[in-house]
């Protein structure tokens, strides 16, 4: 199995519900097993012209999964989840109901017409780095460096959202526990 990091974002509709539904859809994919998820953060919309406070704010999160899917297969599945949530691709870096980015896939480096991994701008974006650090404080962006160091360098301008993690991964101990109710 390979380890994959997926960044989630939405700035249209019920953003929190969309992120939670997307996280559930990701971990429900055949050949995907949940490892960790972040709490949600909010951030200013980033457009081709830079940050834009006139646009609806984004809700962002990160999920980490183990997968048997090859990188392009996983990306195709992520695009299917985006499409199921009404994602349109009319304006590059425009408003969206859901954006799913494959940020990292093991330590693999891929640069094709349809996929670049690690994500070329992940190390510059607090809205990716902050939730990734939340999900995995020891994370490393392959070929770039520790996520904690990158986040310190760019500064964390995200705002925490008072919501639970997108999903909890039961530990062995909690998986063996039973309820008395």
GUTINU-364178 format. One line per 4 residues: number of its first residue (from 1); their letters; for each residue y, x, z of C-alpha. Coordinates in nm, 3 decimals. Example, Ala and Ser with C-alpha at 12.3 -4.5 7.8 and 13.67 -1.06 7.14 Angstrom:
<atoms>
1) AS) -0.450,1.230,0.780; -0.106,1.367,0.714
</atoms>
This chain:
<atoms>
1) XXXX) 0.000,0.000,0.000; 0.358,0.104,-0.062; 0.661,0.044,0.160; 0.951,-0.144,-0.002
5) XXXX) 1.300,-0.224,0.125; 1.464,-0.538,-0.011; 1.831,-0.625,0.046; 1.923,-0.994,0.048
9) XXXX) 2.268,-1.140,-0.008; 2.428,-1.479,-0.072; 2.784,-1.606,-0.078; 2.737,-1.960,-0.212
13) XXXX) 2.574,-2.262,-0.050; 2.399,-2.253,0.288; 2.376,-1.875,0.295; 2.176,-1.840,0.615
17) XXXX) 1.914,-2.096,0.516; 1.890,-1.937,0.174; 1.829,-1.590,0.320; 1.563,-1.721,0.559
21) XXXX) 1.388,-1.913,0.280; 1.403,-1.609,0.051; 1.258,-1.383,0.323; 0.975,-1.632,0.373
25) XXXX) 0.914,-1.641,-0.003; 0.907,-1.260,-0.022; 0.646,-1.223,0.252; 0.443,-1.508,0.099
29) XXXX) 0.404,-1.318,-0.230; 0.047,-1.213,-0.303; 0.002,-0.847,-0.215; 0.299,-0.840,0.025
33) XXXX) 0.281,-0.793,0.402; 0.586,-0.817,0.633; 0.683,-0.506,0.828; 1.034,-0.570,0.965
37) XXXX) 1.349,-0.770,0.907; 1.708,-0.744,1.015; 1.949,-0.981,1.169; 2.206,-1.126,0.930
41) XXXX) 2.552,-0.979,0.882; 2.860,-1.105,0.701; 3.069,-0.898,0.465; 3.359,-0.925,0.225
45) XXXX) 3.261,-0.992,-0.136; 3.255,-0.682,-0.356; 3.342,-0.735,-0.722; 3.374,-0.494,-1.012
49) XXXX) 3.737,-0.450,-0.902; 3.639,-0.375,-0.541; 3.647,-0.582,-0.220; 3.789,-0.931,-0.272
53) XXXX) 3.893,-1.133,0.033; 3.965,-1.439,-0.187; 3.593,-1.480,-0.263; 3.348,-1.648,-0.024
57) XXXX) 3.206,-1.402,0.231; 2.853,-1.274,0.186; 2.566,-1.315,0.426; 2.338,-1.009,0.404
61) XXXX) 2.007,-0.892,0.548; 1.717,-0.656,0.478; 1.343,-0.705,0.481; 1.087,-0.426,0.481
65) XXXX) 0.743,-0.499,0.341; 0.423,-0.324,0.252; 0.299,-0.419,-0.092; 0.025,-0.368,-0.347
69) XXXX) 0.269,-0.469,-0.622; 0.408,-0.202,-0.851; 0.790,-0.168,-0.836; 0.858,-0.363,-1.158
73) XXXX) 0.611,-0.636,-1.052; 0.790,-0.668,-0.719; 1.130,-0.680,-0.890; 1.005,-0.950,-1.128
77) XXXX) 0.879,-1.152,-0.830; 1.217,-1.108,-0.656; 1.394,-1.236,-0.968; 1.164,-1.541,-0.961
81) XXXX) 1.270,-1.610,-0.603; 1.637,-1.573,-0.702; 1.585,-1.816,-0.991; 1.416,-2.067,-0.760
85) XXXX) 1.732,-2.060,-0.547; 1.965,-2.131,-0.840; 2.074,-1.776,-0.915; 2.270,-1.739,-1.238
89) XXXX) 2.370,-1.410,-1.400; 2.690,-1.500,-1.583; 2.931,-1.255,-1.417; 2.829,-0.906,-1.309
93) XXXX) 2.883,-0.877,-0.932; 2.995,-1.240,-0.929; 2.939,-1.509,-0.667; 2.574,-1.597,-0.621
97) XXXX) 2.341,-1.826,-0.437; 2.098,-1.537,-0.383; 2.079,-1.170,-0.468; 1.764,-0.968,-0.400
101) XXXX) 1.777,-0.594,-0.462; 1.486,-0.354,-0.444; 1.659,-0.076,-0.252; 1.370,0.165,-0.198
105) XXXX) 1.002,0.186,-0.283; 0.826,0.460,-0.088; 0.991,0.788,-0.188; 0.962,0.698,-0.556
109) XXXX) 1.250,0.761,-0.795; 1.264,0.524,-1.092; 1.533,0.490,-1.356; 1.452,0.245,-1.634
113) XXXX) 1.653,-0.015,-1.823; 1.550,-0.283,-1.571; 1.505,-0.093,-1.244; 1.669,0.195,-1.060
117) XXXX) 1.514,0.297,-0.729; 1.645,0.403,-0.490; 1.928,0.159,-0.549; 2.215,0.373,-0.682
121) XXXX) 2.486,0.227,-0.454; 2.284,0.150,-0.139; 2.412,0.459,0.043; 2.772,0.345,-0.009
125) XXXX) 2.738,-0.013,0.115; 2.759,-0.104,0.481; 2.624,-0.451,0.395; 2.296,-0.282,0.296
129) XXXX) 2.296,0.004,0.546; 2.383,-0.195,0.861; 2.101,-0.449,0.830; 1.859,-0.179,0.711
133) XXXX) 1.943,0.027,1.019; 1.892,-0.286,1.230; 1.547,-0.341,1.078; 1.448,0.028,1.099
137) XXXX) 1.672,0.262,1.302; 1.481,0.566,1.168; 1.508,0.466,0.800; 1.586,0.724,0.533
141) XXXX) 1.730,0.644,0.191; 1.506,0.859,-0.031; 1.687,1.153,-0.182; 2.007,1.073,0.008
145) XXXX) 1.951,1.089,0.382; 1.911,0.899,0.709; 2.049,0.546,0.695; 2.219,0.594,1.034
149) XXXX) 2.413,0.896,0.899; 2.508,0.714,0.580; 2.628,0.412,0.779; 2.836,0.637,1.005
153) XXXX) 2.988,0.800,0.696; 3.088,0.474,0.521; 3.177,0.286,0.839; 3.030,-0.047,0.942
157) XXXX) 3.270,-0.320,0.834; 3.007,-0.594,0.860; 3.010,-0.868,1.122; 2.692,-0.964,1.307
161) XXXX) 2.580,-1.324,1.274; 2.435,-1.504,1.574; 2.101,-1.582,1.412; 1.753,-1.447,1.487
165) XXXX) 1.586,-1.192,1.262; 1.472,-1.334,0.927; 1.114,-1.310,1.051; 0.927,-1.162,1.344
169) XXXX) 0.621,-0.951,1.286; 0.369,-1.012,1.561; 0.248,-0.700,1.735; -0.120,-0.654,1.811
173) XXXX) -0.060,-0.740,2.175; 0.137,-1.058,2.099; -0.112,-1.157,1.829; -0.389,-1.153,2.090
177) XXXX) -0.197,-1.363,2.341; -0.274,-1.730,2.384; -0.058,-2.013,2.500; -0.141,-2.214,2.811
181) X) 0.032,-2.527,2.679
</atoms>
